[in-house]
Amino acid sequence: MAAKLLTTAKTFIGFGCAGLLFYDNIGCVLTVRGQSMKPTLNPGPTRALLREKIWVRKFLYTPSVGDVVVFRSPKHGQRLAMKRVVGVENDVVTPSKGAEGTVTVKPGYVWVEADNCESNGRDSNEYGQLHVKMIVGKAAWLIWPRFKKV
């Protein structure tokens, strides 16, 4: 009995470690919240099961202009945010909200903005350039309620 229990425990621990490694390094599924990425991504109704779900690809990802990325919010620590990359290092960007002039993106940084300019979503117009190490991954696929590339 004890040997069977030990074998079962080892199996669960092994699957748990494999799942954690997959989540941290390969990708994960996240729920879309907020209005800032409309019409590309829509948060949907308040019931979590009905909201859109996306596949976030983490493995070997380098940001490119036009990508929708998930990143750790500079203002709220561990909270995740989702915006579109508008500029990568050495690009000259014209901010879309309020600021006049242009910004040259520093090496190791990106400039991100919301698709929905009418929302009060926080993006690089508010907190400046985003360091690439804060990027969790690329929103690659919308997987619920319909399957399509983001």
Disulfide bonds with the S-S distance in Angstrom:
none
